[in-house]
């Protein structure tokens, strides 16, 4: 690990002890302290440490509870092979589709 004050995305993920993939998800869904300079994200070591230190687990759970409440009014729909009226196999009345490669010719 480096002791630099400004980190690139690899170093920032390493500082937080998470994978690049996980770090990217958090970067795009949370209000993480960061700057994009050109094509690269840059992070202040101190700002990342403060950001993690200032977070509260209850905030995460409040957000989850709010999302669950929003979704309570939504209707669940079960999708079955018969839902489109195509019989038990789902193919009885389905029209044959044209091949995407129809009309292509391979020349030797």
Secondary structure as GFF3:
##gff-version 3
##sequence-region A 1 108
A	DSSP	beta_strand	6	7	.	.	.	ID=ss1
A	DSSP	alpha_helix	9	16	.	.	.	ID=ss2
A	DSSP	alpha_helix	20	29	.	.	.	ID=ss3
A	DSSP	beta_strand	35	37	.	.	.	ID=ss4
A	DSSP	beta_strand	40	44	.	.	.	ID=ss5
A	DSSP	alpha_helix	45	54	.	.	.	ID=ss6
A	DSSP	alpha_helix	57	72	.	.	.	ID=ss7
A	DSSP	three_ten_helix	81	84	.	.	.	ID=ss8
###
